[in-house]
C-alpha cells in the first residue's frame, strides 16, 4: 500500500476523549419525509447523517436542501461553532458578510467554505441548492476557549474551489486528493479532503485503520466497504459514515467515478495496515 509522501505531526483535541466514540452508517435520503426543518433557517430542510449520536453531540454532519421555492431569508446569522464547513452538492450559494468592505463570496457546485467563529453572515441560494454541512461544537462549559480549533486571529472565510488541477497524489496511489483547507484553518487539528479515483486496484485499498476518527460522505459513484465485525456497506452519493479510531476496514470495490469527502479528527494523515479480527464472509 503506497504511503503518504509527507507525514503530519499529530495534534490532539482539547478533550480527553476522541470526538467520535462509535461507528455509524446512514443511507442517502430516499424520500421527502426524511427531511426536517432547520430552526434558524426556515427556507432550508436538513437530513441527519448520524454523527451526533456517536460524538456525544459534538459533531453534526447533515445535508441541507431548499424548502419550497427557497424565498430569500435576509436574517443575519452568527457562526458560533468551533468549526463550520459547507460543501456545495448542487446549485449556488452566495455568502454576504456584515463586516464593512468585505466582499460577498459565491460558491458553485463542488466548491466549499470554512467560516471562522464569530463571523456574521447571511446566505442567498438558488432554488436547486443542496449542500453538506459539518459543524463541530464543544458542549457548554468545555475548554474550547482555552484551545479553539481555529485560531481567533483568523477572521476571513477560507474558500476552496472545484478544479481538476486541485487533485494531487497522496496517501494511496489509487486515489487523488484535494485538500479543502481544514488543516490550514485548524493547524492540523482537523483534516479534510475530497478523494477521487486515479485507478481501481485489485482488492481495493486493503485492510487498514486510522489512528484518528473519520467522517465520510459520498459525492458520486459507489464503494463497497467492509468494516471489521459488520456486513459490507455501500457508500453512494449523500450516504454518510462515522468511523472511530482503529476500526479496521477495506474499501474492496469501488467505481471508477467514485468520490468521497472525508474528515479526520485529529488531522493525522496516515494509514495503518491491520487485519480484521473477524474473518470477512466470502
NORVEN-V463596 format. One record per backbone hydrogen bond with DSSP energy under -1.0 kcal/mol. NH is the residue of the N-H (numbers start at 1). CO is the residue of the C=O. E is the energy in kcal/mol with one decimal. If there is no record, write none. Layout:
nh	co	e
NH	CO	E
NH	CO	E
This chain:
nh	co	e
21	54	-3.5
24	242	-2.0
26	240	-3.2
34	31	-1.4
35	32	-1.6
36	46	-2.8
38	44	-1.4
41	38	-1.0
44	41	-1.9
45	65	-2.7
46	36	-3.4
47	63	-2.1
49	61	-2.5
57	52	-2.1
58	55	-1.6
60	135	-3.0
62	133	-2.4
63	47	-2.5
64	131	-2.6
65	45	-2.2
66	129	-1.2
67	43	-2.6
70	67	-1.8
77	121	-3.7
79	119	-3.0
82	136	-1.7
83	136	-1.6
85	134	-2.5
86	113	-2.3
87	132	-2.6
88	111	-2.6
89	130	-2.3
90	130	-2.1
93	107	-2.1
94	124	-2.9
95	105	-3.2
96	122	-3.0
98	120	-2.1
102	99	-1.9
105	95	-2.5
107	93	-3.4
110	88	-2.9
111	108	-2.4
112	160	-2.5
113	86	-2.2
114	158	-2.1
115	84	-1.9
118	79	-3.9
119	116	-1.5
121	77	-2.8
122	96	-2.3
124	94	-2.0
126	92	-2.2
129	126	-1.7
130	90	-1.9
131	64	-2.4
132	87	-2.8
133	62	-3.0
134	85	-2.3
135	60	-2.4
136	83	-2.4
137	58	-2.9
142	139	-2.0
147	143	-1.3
154	151	-2.3
158	114	-2.4
160	112	-2.5
166	163	-1.6
167	164	-1.3
168	177	-2.7
175	172	-1.4
176	196	-2.9
177	168	-3.3
178	194	-2.3
180	192	-2.0
185	181	-2.6
186	182	-2.1
188	183	-2.2
191	264	-2.0
193	262	-2.3
194	178	-2.4
195	260	-3.4
196	176	-2.3
197	258	-1.0
198	174	-3.2
199	174	-1.6
204	201	-1.6
205	251	-1.4
208	249	-2.0
209	272	-1.9
213	265	-2.6
214	243	-2.6
215	263	-2.2
216	241	-2.4
217	261	-2.4
218	239	-2.1
219	259	-2.9
220	259	-1.3
223	235	-1.8
224	253	-3.2
225	233	-3.0
226	250	-2.4
228	248	-3.1
230	227	-2.8
233	225	-3.0
235	223	-3.3
238	218	-2.9
239	236	-2.2
240	26	-2.3
241	216	-2.4
242	24	-2.3
243	214	-3.5
246	210	-3.1
247	244	-1.4
249	208	-2.6
250	226	-1.9
252	250	-1.6
253	224	-1.3
255	222	-2.5
258	255	-1.4
259	220	-2.3
260	195	-1.8
261	217	-2.6
262	193	-2.8
263	215	-2.9
264	191	-2.0
265	213	-2.3
268	266	-2.2
270	268	-1.2
272	209	-2.8
